[in-house]
């Protein structure tokens, strides 16, 4: 074997060991080796990805594989990218945040595990989101709304009813002006807009599909190694990677969570009659049944059901499923047909015990996840975007460190109370309406009817539904950063 170790190879080994010791990646990761490619003996270099010691299989390297690996190591060594903010998760919250920051001059790197080629297909995500007027302005100021608008249906009226009760609550946008309450947008339309917008922004880089193999945070900054060996350096990392956020877990941030034992069955239906841009929320004993307007004679259905029944419902034939759906949907929109696949999403409530840590913040579902009963999940995430973007852009222009703890705590204070209030309100609504106890049913029906006859209170609730209540960041007021 000694005859194989030429000067060039020794130089390559030195580079390889240097990179490993600099903690840019593990030796095994850099060489593309798996655990079973090692001889299992003692090794002086600890693999920092799989957390075991490996003896690299030098026999294979000496037998002709080394030249290719040297090229790979050198190319990886050169793949180091500096940015102001590293955003993990480029979806419905992380994507708009990246656009807002990049167009304001804050350099961002977005790492998203989803393949852009499949993330916008109908079978990827069947959900549609309610985007209230205030959060819609966030998408507009981030440069995303022109691409989203053709796929959005305005919400001009909201009708809330309870079972077979003749009492109901009705909101009409004309009571406040000409602006709609918001829009219903299929999630894939928002993803598509983000994927179209990011490449046009000089200060943004998208890595997708990509995953982080290792992440370190210290007083000087953030360093992340992607699975392909690319190294990203930043002043701040943002966890926008959803309810199961690995960024949150790895940071040791605790989570408060409870299960509603409900599942949302989601599908899109085409119907014979127009919906007139009216969003319907019909409370049933198992949970709310929402019919949300989409462009044309189409609606998104969010059918909340007891989890114990969902597997059987999802396994039904198309004809049986349509019959089951029709019994809840009613006939007010005429004949209905299901478009595309059905989806099922377990419903829980959760919130992170902290929104920030050393050089790290959480946004969207990584920080808080709520029941869809009020359609506020996306809206609260976009509120996070507006608040964090404003804090970071202001700090950038002042020349401040974007990972400064005081700065991050300002964002956390701004958003935490607002999110907790909405989490509490949605939880109360779910518990109040997801039962068929006669006295409770009678009380809530009287409550709906009373609010419906109180113009002042109705206007307050309507403004709240539009996302116009509270301390509004600039973007939610339509003001560019």
C-alpha positions as CSV (number, residue, x, y, z in Angstrom):
1,X,0.0,0.0,0.0
2,X,2.9,2.4,0.7
3,X,3.6,2.7,-3.0
4,X,0.2,4.4,-3.6
5,X,0.8,7.4,-1.3
6,X,2.3,10.0,-3.8
7,X,3.0,13.6,-2.9
8,X,-0.2,14.7,-4.4
9,X,-2.2,12.2,-2.4
10,X,-0.5,13.3,0.8
11,X,-1.4,16.9,0.0
12,X,-5.0,15.8,-0.6
13,X,-5.0,13.9,2.7
14,X,-3.7,17.0,4.5
15,X,-6.5,19.0,3.0
16,X,-9.0,16.4,3.9
17,X,-7.9,16.2,7.5
18,X,-7.8,20.0,7.7
19,X,-11.3,20.3,6.5
20,X,-12.5,17.7,8.9
21,X,-10.8,19.3,11.9
22,X,-12.2,22.7,10.9
23,X,-15.6,21.0,11.5
24,X,-16.9,21.8,8.1
25,X,-18.1,18.3,7.7
26,X,-17.2,14.8,8.9
27,X,-14.5,12.9,7.0
28,X,-17.0,10.2,6.2
29,X,-19.5,12.7,4.8
30,X,-16.8,14.4,2.7
31,X,-15.8,11.2,1.1
32,X,-19.4,10.1,0.6
33,X,-18.9,7.0,2.7
34,X,-21.5,5.2,4.8
35,X,-21.0,3.6,8.2
36,X,-20.4,0.2,6.7
37,X,-17.6,1.5,4.5
38,X,-15.4,1.7,7.6
39,X,-13.3,-1.1,9.1
40,X,-14.6,-0.6,12.6
41,X,-11.2,0.0,14.2
42,X,-10.1,3.0,16.2
43,X,-9.7,6.3,14.2
44,X,-8.2,9.6,15.4
45,X,-10.9,11.7,13.7
46,X,-14.4,11.7,15.1
47,X,-17.1,11.8,12.5
48,X,-19.2,14.8,13.5
49,X,-22.3,13.8,11.6
50,X,-22.9,10.2,12.6
51,X,-21.1,10.7,16.0
52,X,-18.9,7.6,15.8
53,X,-15.2,7.0,15.1
54,X,-14.4,5.5,11.7
55,X,-11.3,4.1,10.1
56,X,-11.7,5.2,6.5
57,X,-11.3,2.4,4.1
58,X,-7.9,3.4,2.7
59,X,-7.7,0.2,0.7
60,X,-10.5,1.4,-1.6
61,X,-9.0,4.9,-1.8
62,X,-5.6,3.5,-2.7
63,X,-7.1,1.3,-5.4
64,X,-8.3,4.2,-7.6
65,X,-11.1,6.0,-5.9
66,X,-9.0,8.8,-4.5
67,X,-8.7,11.0,-7.6
68,X,-12.5,11.5,-7.8
69,X,-12.7,12.1,-4.0
70,X,-10.0,14.7,-4.1
71,X,-11.9,16.7,-6.6
72,X,-15.0,16.4,-4.5
73,X,-13.2,17.5,-1.3
74,X,-11.7,20.5,-3.1
75,X,-15.0,21.5,-4.7
76,X,-16.7,21.3,-1.3
77,X,-14.0,23.3,0.3
78,X,-14.7,26.1,-2.1
79,X,-18.5,25.8,-1.6
80,X,-18.7,28.2,1.4
81,X,-21.4,30.8,1.2
82,X,-21.8,33.8,3.5
83,X,-25.1,35.5,4.1
84,X,-26.9,37.5,6.8
85,X,-29.7,35.1,7.5
86,X,-30.0,31.3,7.0
87,X,-33.7,30.3,6.7
88,X,-34.4,26.6,7.1
89,X,-37.7,25.9,5.4
90,X,-38.8,27.7,2.2
91,X,-42.5,27.1,2.4
92,X,-45.5,29.2,3.1
93,X,-43.8,31.2,5.8
94,X,-40.1,30.8,5.2
95,X,-40.5,31.7,1.5
96,X,-42.2,35.0,2.0
97,X,-39.7,35.9,4.8
98,X,-36.8,35.2,2.4
99,X,-38.4,37.4,-0.3
100,X,-39.1,40.3,2.2
101,X,-35.6,40.3,3.5
102,X,-33.8,39.9,0.2
103,X,-35.6,42.7,-1.6
104,X,-34.7,45.0,1.4
105,X,-31.0,44.2,1.1
106,X,-30.6,41.4,3.7
107,X,-28.8,38.5,2.1
108,X,-30.5,35.1,2.7
109,X,-29.8,31.5,2.1
110,X,-32.9,29.3,2.1
111,X,-32.6,25.5,2.7
112,X,-35.7,23.6,1.9
113,X,-36.1,19.8,2.0
114,X,-38.9,19.7,-0.6
115,X,-38.2,19.3,-4.3
116,X,-39.4,22.4,-6.2
117,X,-40.4,20.1,-9.1
118,X,-43.0,18.3,-6.9
119,X,-43.9,20.9,-4.2
120,X,-46.4,22.7,-6.5
121,X,-48.2,19.6,-7.9
122,X,-51.8,19.0,-6.9
123,X,-51.0,15.8,-5.1
124,X,-48.3,17.4,-2.8
125,X,-50.6,19.5,-0.6
126,X,-54.3,19.7,-0.9
127,X,-54.9,22.5,1.5
128,X,-56.0,26.0,0.9
129,X,-55.2,28.9,3.3
130,X,-57.3,31.8,4.4
131,X,-55.1,35.0,3.9
132,X,-56.7,37.9,5.7
133,X,-56.4,41.5,4.4
134,X,-53.5,42.4,6.7
135,X,-51.4,39.4,6.0
136,X,-52.2,39.7,2.2
137,X,-50.4,43.1,2.4
138,X,-47.3,41.2,3.6
139,X,-47.4,39.0,0.5
140,X,-47.9,42.1,-1.6
141,X,-45.0,44.1,-0.2
142,X,-42.8,41.0,-0.5
143,X,-43.6,41.0,-4.3
144,X,-45.5,37.8,-4.3
145,X,-49.1,38.8,-4.6
146,X,-49.2,39.5,-8.4
147,X,-48.4,35.8,-9.0
148,X,-50.9,34.6,-6.4
149,X,-53.9,36.8,-7.2
150,X,-55.1,34.9,-10.3
151,X,-55.4,31.8,-8.1
152,X,-57.1,33.5,-5.1
153,X,-60.8,34.0,-4.4
154,X,-62.0,36.9,-2.3
155,X,-63.9,36.4,0.9
156,X,-66.8,38.9,0.8
157,X,-69.1,37.3,3.3
158,X,-68.7,34.8,6.2
159,X,-71.5,32.7,7.5
160,X,-71.2,30.7,10.8
161,X,-74.0,28.2,11.8
162,X,-74.4,25.6,14.4
163,X,-75.9,22.2,13.5
164,X,-79.6,22.4,12.7
165,X,-80.1,25.6,14.6
166,X,-81.8,28.4,12.7
167,X,-79.6,31.0,14.5
168,X,-76.4,32.1,12.8
169,X,-73.7,34.7,12.5
170,X,-73.2,36.6,9.3
171,X,-70.4,39.0,8.3
172,X,-70.5,41.2,5.2
173,X,-67.3,43.1,4.1
174,X,-69.4,46.0,2.9
175,X,-70.1,46.9,6.6
176,X,-66.4,48.1,6.8
177,X,-65.8,49.2,3.3
178,X,-64.9,47.8,-0.1
179,X,-62.0,45.5,0.8
180,X,-62.8,41.8,1.2
181,X,-62.1,40.1,4.5
182,X,-59.3,38.2,2.8
183,X,-58.7,35.6,0.1
184,X,-58.7,31.8,-0.1
185,X,-55.6,30.5,-1.8
186,X,-54.4,27.0,-2.5
187,X,-51.1,26.5,-0.8
188,X,-49.4,25.3,-4.0
189,X,-50.1,28.7,-5.5
190,X,-48.1,30.4,-2.7
191,X,-45.3,28.0,-3.1
192,X,-45.2,28.5,-6.9
193,X,-45.0,32.3,-6.4
194,X,-42.1,31.9,-3.9
195,X,-40.2,29.7,-6.4
196,X,-40.7,32.2,-9.2
197,X,-39.7,35.2,-7.0
198,X,-36.6,34.0,-5.2
199,X,-34.4,33.6,-8.3
200,X,-35.1,37.2,-9.3
201,X,-33.7,38.5,-6.0
202,X,-29.9,39.0,-6.1
203,X,-29.6,38.8,-2.3
204,X,-31.4,35.3,-2.1
205,X,-30.0,31.8,-2.7
206,X,-32.3,28.8,-2.6
207,X,-31.0,25.3,-1.9
208,X,-33.7,22.7,-2.7
209,X,-34.1,19.9,-2.3
210,X,-31.4,20.1,0.4
211,X,-31.0,19.1,4.1
212,X,-28.7,20.3,6.8
213,X,-26.3,17.7,8.0
214,X,-24.8,19.7,10.8
215,X,-25.5,23.1,12.4
216,X,-23.5,25.0,15.0
217,X,-24.2,28.3,16.7
218,X,-21.8,30.4,18.8
219,X,-21.1,34.0,19.7
220,X,-19.5,34.6,16.4
221,X,-22.2,33.3,14.1
222,X,-23.9,30.3,12.6
223,X,-22.3,27.6,10.5
224,X,-24.3,24.9,8.6
225,X,-23.2,22.0,6.5
226,X,-25.5,20.7,3.9
227,X,-25.6,17.0,3.0
228,X,-23.8,17.7,-0.2
229,X,-20.9,19.4,1.7
230,X,-21.9,23.0,1.0
231,X,-21.1,25.3,3.9
232,X,-23.3,28.2,4.8
233,X,-22.2,30.9,7.2
234,X,-24.7,33.4,8.7
235,X,-25.3,35.7,11.5
236,X,-28.7,34.2,12.3
237,X,-30.7,31.0,11.6
238,X,-34.5,31.1,11.3
239,X,-36.4,27.9,11.9
240,X,-39.3,27.9,9.4
241,X,-39.4,24.1,9.1
242,X,-42.9,23.4,10.4
243,X,-44.5,21.8,13.4
244,X,-41.9,19.0,13.6
245,X,-39.1,21.6,13.4
246,X,-35.7,20.0,13.7
247,X,-34.1,23.4,14.2
248,X,-36.3,23.9,17.3
249,X,-35.6,20.3,18.6
250,X,-31.8,20.6,18.1
251,X,-31.8,23.9,19.9
252,X,-33.4,22.2,22.9
253,X,-36.5,24.5,22.9
254,X,-39.4,22.8,24.6
255,X,-42.9,22.4,23.3
256,X,-46.3,22.5,24.9
257,X,-48.7,20.3,22.9
258,X,-52.1,18.6,23.1
259,X,-54.1,16.5,20.8
260,X,-57.7,17.2,19.8
261,X,-58.2,13.6,18.6
262,X,-59.6,15.1,15.4
263,X,-58.4,14.9,11.8
264,X,-59.1,17.3,9.0
265,X,-60.2,15.7,5.8
266,X,-59.4,18.1,3.0
267,X,-60.5,18.0,-0.6
268,X,-61.5,20.4,-3.4
269,X,-65.0,20.2,-4.9
270,X,-66.5,21.6,-8.1
271,X,-70.1,22.6,-7.8
272,X,-73.0,23.5,-10.1
273,X,-73.9,26.9,-8.6
274,X,-71.7,29.9,-7.8
275,X,-70.5,30.4,-4.2
276,X,-70.7,34.2,-4.4
277,X,-67.4,34.5,-2.5
278,X,-69.1,33.4,0.8
279,X,-67.1,31.3,3.3
280,X,-69.2,28.9,5.2
281,X,-68.4,27.4,8.7
282,X,-70.9,24.8,9.9
283,X,-70.3,23.4,13.3
284,X,-71.1,19.7,13.8
285,X,-70.7,17.6,16.9
286,X,-67.5,16.0,15.5
287,X,-66.0,19.4,14.6
288,X,-66.3,22.2,12.1
289,X,-67.1,21.7,8.5
290,X,-65.8,24.6,6.3
291,X,-66.6,25.4,2.7
292,X,-64.1,27.9,1.4
293,X,-64.5,29.7,-2.0
294,X,-61.9,29.1,-4.7
295,X,-61.8,30.7,-8.1
296,X,-64.7,29.7,-10.3
297,X,-67.3,27.2,-9.2
298,X,-64.9,25.5,-6.9
299,X,-64.5,25.3,-3.1
300,X,-62.0,23.9,-0.6
301,X,-63.6,21.6,2.0
302,X,-62.1,21.2,5.5
303,X,-64.1,18.5,7.2
304,X,-63.1,17.9,10.8
305,X,-64.0,14.4,12.0
306,X,-63.2,12.1,15.0
307,X,-59.9,10.5,14.3
308,X,-61.3,7.0,15.0
309,X,-63.5,7.3,12.0
310,X,-61.2,8.9,9.5
311,X,-59.4,5.7,8.3
312,X,-62.6,4.2,7.2
313,X,-63.8,7.4,5.5
314,X,-60.5,7.8,3.6
315,X,-60.7,4.2,2.4
316,X,-64.2,4.6,0.9
317,X,-64.7,4.5,-2.8
318,X,-65.1,7.8,-4.7
319,X,-68.9,7.3,-4.9
320,X,-69.3,6.4,-1.2
321,X,-67.0,9.3,-0.1
322,X,-69.1,11.7,-2.3
323,X,-72.3,10.5,-0.6
324,X,-70.8,11.0,2.8
325,X,-69.6,14.4,1.8
326,X,-72.9,15.4,0.3
327,X,-74.8,14.6,3.5
328,X,-72.7,17.3,5.3
329,X,-72.3,19.7,2.4
330,X,-76.0,20.1,1.6
331,X,-77.5,21.1,-1.8
332,X,-77.2,24.9,-1.7
333,X,-74.5,24.8,-4.3
334,X,-76.2,22.2,-6.5
335,X,-74.5,19.1,-7.7
336,X,-70.9,18.6,-6.4
337,X,-67.9,16.5,-7.6
338,X,-64.6,15.9,-5.9
339,X,-61.6,17.2,-7.8
340,X,-58.3,15.5,-7.2
341,X,-57.1,13.5,-4.2
342,X,-58.3,13.6,-0.6
343,X,-55.9,14.4,2.3
344,X,-56.0,13.9,6.0
345,X,-54.2,16.0,8.6
346,X,-54.2,15.2,12.4
347,X,-55.2,18.3,14.4
348,X,-53.2,19.4,17.4
349,X,-52.3,22.6,19.3
350,X,-48.7,23.3,20.1
351,X,-46.5,26.3,20.9
352,X,-42.8,26.6,21.6
353,X,-41.7,27.6,25.1
354,X,-39.3,30.1,23.6
355,X,-39.2,31.9,20.2
356,X,-35.5,32.6,20.3
357,X,-32.2,31.2,21.4
358,X,-28.5,32.0,20.6
359,X,-28.5,33.3,17.0
360,X,-31.8,31.5,16.3
361,X,-35.5,32.5,16.0
362,X,-38.6,30.5,15.2
363,X,-41.5,31.5,12.9
364,X,-44.7,30.0,11.7
365,X,-45.6,26.5,12.7
366,X,-42.2,25.9,14.1
367,X,-43.2,28.4,16.8
368,X,-47.0,27.8,17.0
369,X,-49.5,25.5,15.5
370,X,-53.3,25.9,15.9
371,X,-56.6,24.3,15.0
372,X,-57.8,25.5,11.6
373,X,-61.3,26.4,13.0
374,X,-60.7,30.1,12.5
375,X,-58.5,29.8,9.5
376,X,-55.7,31.8,11.3
377,X,-52.7,29.5,11.0
378,X,-51.3,31.1,7.8
379,X,-52.2,34.6,9.0
380,X,-50.3,34.2,12.2
381,X,-47.3,32.9,10.3
382,X,-47.3,36.0,8.0
383,X,-47.6,38.2,11.0
384,X,-44.4,36.6,12.2
385,X,-42.8,37.3,8.8
386,X,-43.8,41.0,9.0
387,X,-42.5,41.5,12.5
388,X,-39.2,39.7,12.0
389,X,-38.5,41.2,8.7
390,X,-39.0,44.7,10.1
391,X,-36.7,44.0,13.1
392,X,-34.0,42.6,10.9
393,X,-34.1,45.2,8.1
394,X,-34.0,48.0,10.6
395,X,-31.0,46.4,12.4
396,X,-29.2,45.8,9.1
397,X,-29.5,49.5,8.1
398,X,-28.2,50.5,11.5
399,X,-25.2,48.2,11.1
400,X,-26.2,46.0,14.0
401,X,-25.5,42.3,14.5
402,X,-28.6,40.4,13.2
403,X,-28.0,37.7,15.7
404,X,-27.9,40.0,18.7
405,X,-29.9,38.5,21.6
406,X,-31.7,41.8,22.4
407,X,-32.8,42.1,18.8
408,X,-34.2,38.6,18.8
409,X,-36.0,39.1,22.1
410,X,-37.7,42.2,20.6
411,X,-39.2,40.0,17.9
412,X,-40.1,37.3,20.4
413,X,-42.0,39.8,22.7
414,X,-43.8,41.3,19.8
415,X,-45.2,38.0,18.5
416,X,-45.5,35.7,21.5
417,X,-48.5,37.4,23.2
418,X,-50.4,37.8,20.0
419,X,-49.9,34.2,19.0
420,X,-50.9,32.9,22.5
421,X,-54.1,34.9,22.4
422,X,-55.1,33.4,19.1
423,X,-54.1,29.9,20.2
424,X,-56.3,30.4,23.3
425,X,-59.3,31.7,21.3
426,X,-59.2,28.9,18.8
427,X,-58.9,26.3,21.5
428,X,-62.0,27.7,23.3
429,X,-64.0,27.7,20.1
430,X,-63.0,24.1,19.4
431,X,-64.0,22.9,22.8
432,X,-67.2,25.0,22.9
433,X,-68.5,23.8,19.5
434,X,-67.1,20.3,19.2
435,X,-69.8,18.7,21.3
436,X,-73.5,18.2,21.4
437,X,-74.4,18.9,25.0
438,X,-77.8,20.5,25.0
439,X,-77.2,23.4,27.5
440,X,-73.9,24.3,25.8
441,X,-75.4,24.1,22.4
442,X,-78.2,26.4,23.5
443,X,-75.8,28.9,25.0
444,X,-73.5,29.1,22.0
445,X,-76.5,29.5,19.6
446,X,-77.7,32.4,21.7
447,X,-74.2,33.9,21.6
448,X,-74.1,33.7,17.8
449,X,-77.5,35.3,17.5
450,X,-76.5,38.1,20.0
451,X,-73.3,39.0,18.3
452,X,-75.2,39.0,15.0
453,X,-77.5,41.8,16.4
454,X,-74.6,43.9,17.9
455,X,-73.1,46.1,15.1
456,X,-70.3,47.4,17.2
457,X,-69.1,44.0,18.3
458,X,-69.6,42.6,14.8
459,X,-67.3,45.3,13.3
460,X,-64.6,44.5,15.9
461,X,-64.8,40.8,15.1
462,X,-64.8,41.6,11.3
463,X,-61.6,43.8,11.7
464,X,-60.1,41.0,13.7
465,X,-60.9,38.6,10.9
466,X,-59.2,40.9,8.4
467,X,-56.0,41.0,10.5
468,X,-56.3,44.7,11.3
469,X,-56.3,44.5,15.1
470,X,-53.2,44.9,17.3
471,X,-49.8,46.4,16.8
472,X,-49.3,46.0,13.1
473,X,-45.9,45.8,11.5
474,X,-45.2,48.0,8.5
475,X,-45.8,45.3,6.0
476,X,-49.2,44.6,7.3
477,X,-50.0,48.2,6.8
478,X,-48.8,47.9,3.2
479,X,-45.7,49.9,3.9
480,X,-42.5,48.7,2.3
481,X,-39.4,48.1,4.5
